[in-house]
Amino acid sequence: MNEKSTEPNLVRLLADMDDFPASDLFLCEGKAPAVRVHGTVTAMDAAATTASELDALLKHALSPAQRERFASRGDLDTGLS
């Protein structure tokens, strides 16, 4: 990433994927965002994602059905375009 931030922004994180270039973005509470580059997952140079930050990102990016599935299963594999 270009700079460290304590408030991850989904649009910025997706844009920063081009710096690697990455095929996937991984977000997990308590861990720095990570990207997959040529099959290898690497942490981004960013602060660990807090529960409230992750919740805000998910509310913005996921449909109500996806949020419900995430809440019941604890994980979710989804795509954005």
Steps between C-alpha positions, in 0.01 A plus 500: 500500500608854448450608863392354831153577623301399804177519301496257209292619208373231266545711187856591602582137585369381164698773320814411695472143368640636171828577678570127538314403252261285700215272402327480841452712812464337843349682798502350848434662838824555691725453196638734235324475164675247277519438126565196281777552246584206270354257754678641806309692768689806628396749768462859384682782679192605695366492854311194618129520422281554807154350544332838449705574185422160354131542584491839325673356191262205485189716541615707203608214271260212571132445439275427800495129405881490483528674839258247650701210355822653637343544845380139512814334356778732616656529154401586146656465156364769270599715207456864407496646153 
